[in-house]
Each structure stands twice: as C-alpha cells, then as structure tokens.
C-alpha cells in the first residue's frame, strides 16, 4: 500500500500524507501536489466522470468548481474554461495543442498525454497527473465518505445520483428545445458537484456562472456574473426556488430553469415570462 508524505497540509504548519486503499484508482503524478490540490483534483475527477464519453474540461480551485465546458475537441473545451487558472481536469487524451494553454501555475489531469504534450508540459515545469483508470469506471471507486468529528465519525454512501426519466418533467407551458434539454442536463451535473445552494448558468454546454455556498441572493449573483451570456441560457438550481428568483431570471432573459421541484406559484410565474421549467424530483446538496 502507498503511504506518501505530502509537503504540507491545507496550511504550512499542518502535516499530511496520502494512503492507498482498496478503492484507489490507478494514477501517476509528475511533479508535486499538495493536500488542497489533491482535494481539488478529486473534485474535478468526480465531475469529469459524468462526461467520460465526450470532450470535456473543468477548472477547480479549493472546494469550488470554477468553470466547465464540453467541446467538439478537447482544445475547444479547454479554451472555453481557461478564464480561471487552478486545477484543470480533462476527460480525454491531451495533445500538444491542449498543453500549450497551460503554464507552471497549473496542475492538470487527463486520462493520457501524447509524447508531444509531455514535452511541452515538462519544458514549462507543469505538474500533470495521468489518470490510468478509465473515467467510465471511475464511479466504481467511489467509497463511503467519512468525516471524523469530536461527536463521532460520520459515514455516508457516495452521491451517485442520476437523472430519472420518470421524475424528469417539463411542468411549464413553454416547452424546451432539444438543445435546451442538453444544456439543462449539463448544468444539472455541474450543480450536483458544486457546493450547496448552487446556481449554475450555462449555454452551449459551457458554464457562464457558478454560484455556490451563498445563503441568499445566489440567483442574483450568478446572473450578475454571467452578464449578457444569460440570454436564452439555462439556470440550474440544487434547491427549489421562489417566485422572486423567477422574476430575477426573467430579467436576465433565462430561457429554461431546472430545479428539484416547483410549487404552483413558481410554475405560474415561469409561464408568465414564457420560461421553460423542468423539475428533477430530487435535491442534491453538497456542503
């Protein structure tokens, strides 16, 4: 079993190590990773395992997802998320075209790297992680989540929720397009892996804003951040929303809202503004 000492924990004065267990995936690190970077890497891998069969990329910093995109090519997806500069996780092989987007402040992970990509990364002293276990099998390695607290050890099963076609319902008079439904599923998956009170604004399989962990005004924050990109975009929430949120969404010209559930007043308000509304039937909360 691997028992690797890490340079330091979340803070410089904390010691840390990483121990291999029966559910450790096969991976290889070239460079150095700290405690917080490993947590960010896991967060990114959890999300990218949702998109193992397409070209996708995400950026993560700390416990927060910064940006996510899918593209016709991996380079296309990476370019869409390069506004931020933390951990970058990709769903398919990275070549030299992709590698040139990064600099030595990045840590990147992918299922594989071409020889030319490795030459570019090593020339710029970029830490990279090869995820040898296929992403399509990644969820098989998710184990019970444990948190040791002074009250005792909390243990729960991993969140492997999937959208259910029987509970996935269009409840508005306005019906979504095929493209909007694809964006809605994409945004829902991003919200699933974001922190609680998550609001995701997405369009064309790219996030325009991710608001997470806010106790109030999270819809306003996300729409303000996305600016003009919210026009005809998708708003995904991991919690039920209120009439006020629909009003704010209409001001941002949101085209579709996807939420766990919606009461009659929320549905009526969506109909008033010709906003398509989808309910999923269950709530994802990630603190």
Secondary structure, DSSP 8 states (H G I E B T S, - for coil): --EEEES--SSTT--EEEE--TT---EEEES---HHHHHHHHHHHHHHGGGTTSEEEEEEETTEEEEEEEESSHHHHHHHHTTS-SEEEESS-B-HHHHTT--TT-EEEES-B-HHHHHHHHHTT-EEEEE-S-GGGGGGG---EEEEETTEEEEE--------TTT-EE-SSS---HHHHHHHHHHHHHHHHS-SS-EEEEETTEEEEEE-S-SS-HHHHHHHHHGGGGTT-EEEESS---HHHHHHHHHTT--EEEES---HHHHHHHHHTT-EEEE-SS-----
